[in-house]
């Protein structure tokens, strides 16, 4: 079962062929409808029934510190939050891109909801890209995502997508210049976030230099084996809870690296540090065990899968340092 509840996209069909196709340069209002984001998050008092026994009804009480958030269209509950929780509406996620697409040269690529509307996101192409040797294209995107169940601050994040396999990797330069996070105890100020991201636009240049260095760095089979073990074996010292990894995961990434992965035989990736990184990102984005595709996407962008990908990037950078 797919839990990508609703989604719209432009261009090639995205992962697993889900979503409503749109022609390019559609207005935000069309995106909102086709991505299943044309509803609002409503808020109501939390009430409970006390002293219910047998056939007696009990009495109804309020819990004033908490609010329940629910969808305006289906009335489905989304979460219970504190009364100070600042909601970011589905429309705000798309509106964030309005000036970027109308005057900034950005193009919305995908948008939608996860987990029945608890997570909302949109992804736009920035227009920046690089072609590594052997026509290995990587494009820069800007992802904006939020959650109304407390699992994610509203996050604007530069992300790279490798065309040949649709693998995603956050553009981070160690100082997290590629991301801006707004906790839900603060109001989301789209223009302030964009001003902060202005600094990060230049992070693509630094990221590009590093990708080229990784594509130029040849690695031996021994180095590759050690790399996969370092990335996929739990390290208590990292302070980040890592999923337990078994040998089958290591075998899976080795097989992707050895030629089964999409783009693994390109000159940029074959026996290179860039190939090491992409075998991990492909595994996390497309093959890692998950209850469903929705959970895999969630983990790959925001959870344990993202941690694994970042660790792969950091370990690969050590090879070219």
Long-range contacts (C-beta under 8 A, 24 or more apart in sequence): 1-292, 2-292, 2-293, 2-294, 3-114, 3-115, 3-116, 3-292, 3-293, 3-294, 3-295, 4-112, 4-113, 4-114, 4-293, 4-294, 4-297, 5-36, 5-112, 5-113, 5-114, 5-115, 5-116, 5-117, 6-35, 6-36, 6-37, 6-112, 6-113, 7-35, 7-36, 7-110, 7-111, 7-112, 7-113, 8-34, 8-35, 8-36, 8-110, 8-111, 8-112, 9-109, 9-110, 9-111, 10-107, 10-108, 10-109, 10-110, 11-109, 14-110, 14-166, 15-166, 15-285, 15-286, 15-293, 15-297, 16-293, 18-293, 19-110, 19-112, 24-107, 25-101, 25-107, 26-108, 28-94, 28-95, 28-97, 28-98, 28-101, 31-94, 31-108, 31-111, 31-122, 32-90, 32-91, 32-94, 35-94, 35-111, 35-112, 35-113, 35-122, 36-112, 36-113, 37-90, 37-91, 37-93, 37-94, 37-111, 37-112, 37-113, 37-120, 38-73, 38-90, 38-91, 39-71, 39-72, 39-73, 39-74, 39-90, 39-117, 40-71, 40-72, 40-89, 40-90, 40-91, 41-69, 41-70, 41-71, 41-72, 41-78, 41-87, 41-89, 41-90, 41-117, 41-148, 42-69, 42-70, 42-71, 42-72, 43-67, 43-68, 43-69, 43-70, 43-87, 44-68, 44-70, 46-80, 69-148, 71-117, 76-116, 76-117, 78-116, 78-117, 78-118, 78-148, 78-149, 79-118, 79-148, 79-149, 79-150, 81-148, 81-150, 81-184, 84-185, 85-150, 85-184, 85-185, 86-184, 86-185, 86-186, 86-187, 86-188, 87-148, 87-184, 88-120, 88-146, 88-148, 88-154, 88-184, 88-188, 90-117, 90-120, 92-188, 92-190, 93-120, 93-121, 93-122, 93-144, 93-145, 93-146, 94-122, 95-190, 96-122, 96-144, 96-156, 96-190, 96-193, 96-194, 97-122, 97-124, 97-142, 97-144, 100-124, 100-142, 100-194, 106-142, 109-141, 114-294, 114-297, 114-298, 115-149, 115-294, 115-298, 117-148, 118-147, 118-148, 118-149, 118-151, 119-145, 119-146, 119-147, 119-149, 119-151, 119-152, 119-298, 119-302, 120-145, 120-146, 120-147, 120-148, 121-145, 121-146, 121-301, 123-159, 126-158, 126-201, 126-204, 128-204, 130-208, 130-211, 130-212, 132-211, 132-212, 132-215, 132-266, 132-268, 132-274, 133-215, 133-267, 133-268, 134-266, 134-267, 134-268, 134-269, 135-266, 136-162, 136-164, 136-215, 136-263, 136-266, 136-267, 136-268, 136-269, 136-274, 137-162, 137-163, 137-164, 138-162, 138-163, 138-211, 139-163, 140-171, 140-204, 140-207, 142-197, 143-301, 145-301, 145-302, 146-188, 150-184, 151-302, 152-302, 153-181, 153-182, 153-183, 153-184, 154-181, 154-182, 154-184, 154-188, 155-179, 155-180, 155-181, 155-182, 155-302, 156-180, 156-193, 156-194, 156-197, 158-197, 158-200, 158-203, 158-204, 160-207, 160-211, 162-263, 162-278, 162-281, 164-262, 164-263, 164-266, 165-261, 165-262, 165-263, 165-278, 165-282, 165-286, 166-285, 166-286, 167-278, 167-281, 167-282, 167-285, 167-286, 168-281, 168-285, 168-300, 168-301, 168-309, 169-277, 169-281, 169-309, 169-313, 170-306, 170-309, 170-310, 171-200, 171-203, 171-204, 171-207, 172-310, 172-313, 173-203, 173-206, 173-207, 173-210, 174-314, 177-203, 178-203, 178-207, 210-317, 210-320, 211-274, 213-273, 213-320, 214-272, 214-273, 214-274, 214-277, 214-316, 214-317, 214-319, 214-320, 215-267, 215-268, 215-269, 215-272, 215-273, 215-274, 216-272, 216-320, 217-272, 217-273, 217-274, 217-319, 217-320, 218-271, 218-272, 219-271, 219-272, 219-273, 219-275, 219-276, 219-319, 223-319, 224-254, 224-257, 224-276, 225-254, 227-276, 227-312, 227-315, 227-316, 227-319, 228-253, 228-254, 228-257, 228-276, 228-279, 228-280, 230-311, 230-315, 231-280, 231-308, 231-311, 231-312, 231-315, 232-280, 232-308, 238-311, 240-307, 241-304, 242-304, 242-307, 242-308, 243-304, 243-308, 249-283, 249-288, 252-283, 252-287, 253-279, 253-280, 253-283, 254-279, 256-282, 256-283, 256-287, 273-316, 273-319, 273-320, 274-316, 276-312, 276-316, 276-319, 277-312, 277-313, 277-316, 280-308, 280-309, 280-312, 281-309, 281-312, 284-308, 284-309
